[in-house]
Structure formats: C-alpha cells, structure tokens
Amino acid sequence: MQELNYDENSKVLNHKDEVISFKCELQENLQKAMKEFVEEHPNWDQYRILQAAIAGFLMQKGFQNRDLTRLYIGNMFSMNFED
C-alpha cells in the first residue's frame, strides 16, 4: 500500500473545503487489513476509509458538527451533499 498522501475526493468534499495532507504510520496488521478491504471493495480507497474512521470516531466521542456528519455519511454511503 502506498504512502498516505491525501488526494481530493470530489464526491465527498465541497469546493470550499480545505485539504490537509499528513503522514501516518500504521501497524502492519492494520495496513494489511485495509489493503485487503480495498481489494475486495473497489469503491473504497485508503483515503475514504481513514476519513470515515476519523469522522466516526469523533462523532462517537461526542463531537457534533454538521460538516463532520456530512463527511462521515458521504464517505459511508458514497453520497455528495451540496449546499
């Protein structure tokens, strides 16, 4: 699996959203599981998984934000929410 560099996903992001790149080290088991998942689900990629995971985690921890909810739902269900 390639190094994590964020590419803009036009299905999920609005044109006014900012994209921030970051590097992240993953445990080998997590990276293998993510690679297997992406291979079995071609409509997903590593960026979509990470966005959905982070947004889902923040929502579970009580962070409430309409844009975050839209991002999470958009990633989970391949939806595009336009204002």
C-alpha positions as MATLAB code, in Angstrom:
seq = 'MQELNYDENSKVLNHKDEVISFKCELQENLQKAMKEFVEEHPNWDQYRILQAAIAGFLMQKGFQNRDLTRLYIGNMFSMNFED';
ca = [
       0.000    0.000    0.000;
       1.339    3.375   -0.887;
       2.245    6.165    1.496;
      -0.705    8.229    2.710;
      -0.992   11.450    0.757;
      -4.443   12.920    0.576;
      -5.929   13.386   -2.881;
      -9.117   15.415   -3.093;
     -12.192   13.187   -3.441;
     -14.688   15.325   -5.347;
     -17.622   13.072   -4.392;
     -17.222   13.916   -0.707;
     -15.559   17.330   -0.488;
     -17.164   20.623   -1.331;
     -15.120   23.042   -3.420;
     -14.708   25.351   -0.430;
     -13.308   22.588    1.834;
      -9.608   22.698    2.537;
      -7.500   19.574    2.149;
      -4.669   18.925    4.570;
      -2.091   16.197    3.913;
      -0.458   14.218    6.678;
       1.754   11.174    7.067;
       0.620    8.394    9.319;
       2.400    5.240   10.427;
       0.130    2.205   10.655;
       0.732   -1.109   12.334;
       1.405   -3.800    9.758;
      -1.769   -5.746   10.670;
      -3.930   -2.660   10.228;
      -2.319   -1.847    6.890;
      -2.830   -5.422    5.645;
      -6.476   -5.408    6.721;
      -7.072   -2.075    4.996;
      -5.361   -3.312    1.819;
      -7.493   -6.486    1.776;
     -10.654   -4.448    2.330;
      -9.821   -2.082   -0.547;
      -9.082   -5.033   -2.835;
     -12.473   -6.595   -2.002;
     -14.379   -3.277   -2.181;
     -13.163   -1.315   -5.223;
     -15.454    1.650   -4.475;
     -13.381    2.315   -1.321;
      -9.806    3.553   -1.041;
      -7.445    4.204    1.855;
      -8.388    7.875    1.988;
     -12.107    7.208    2.199;
     -11.530    4.615    4.948;
      -9.433    6.998    7.025;
     -11.875    9.886    6.580;
     -14.828    7.712    7.596;
     -12.900    6.256   10.548;
     -11.763    9.617   11.921;
     -15.166   11.244   11.434;
     -16.915    8.230   13.012;
     -14.537    8.280   15.979;
     -15.074   11.992   16.601;
     -18.860   11.598   16.363;
     -18.791    8.668   18.825;
     -16.789   10.810   21.244;
     -19.478   13.470   21.190;
     -18.074   15.997   18.722;
     -21.098   17.453   16.968;
     -20.632   19.335   13.748;
     -22.856   19.371   10.655;
     -19.911   19.317    8.222;
     -18.360   16.365   10.058;
     -21.653   14.469    9.889;
     -21.914   15.171    6.159;
     -18.358   13.968    5.612;
     -18.993   10.768    7.569;
     -22.275    9.958    5.818;
     -20.828   10.918    2.445;
     -17.918    8.528    2.911;
     -20.025    5.693    4.280;
     -22.674    5.836    1.577;
     -20.850    7.469   -1.365;
     -23.108   10.498   -1.242;
     -22.387   14.053   -2.299;
     -24.035   16.783   -0.226;
     -24.123   20.124   -1.926;
     -25.173   23.258   -0.049;
];
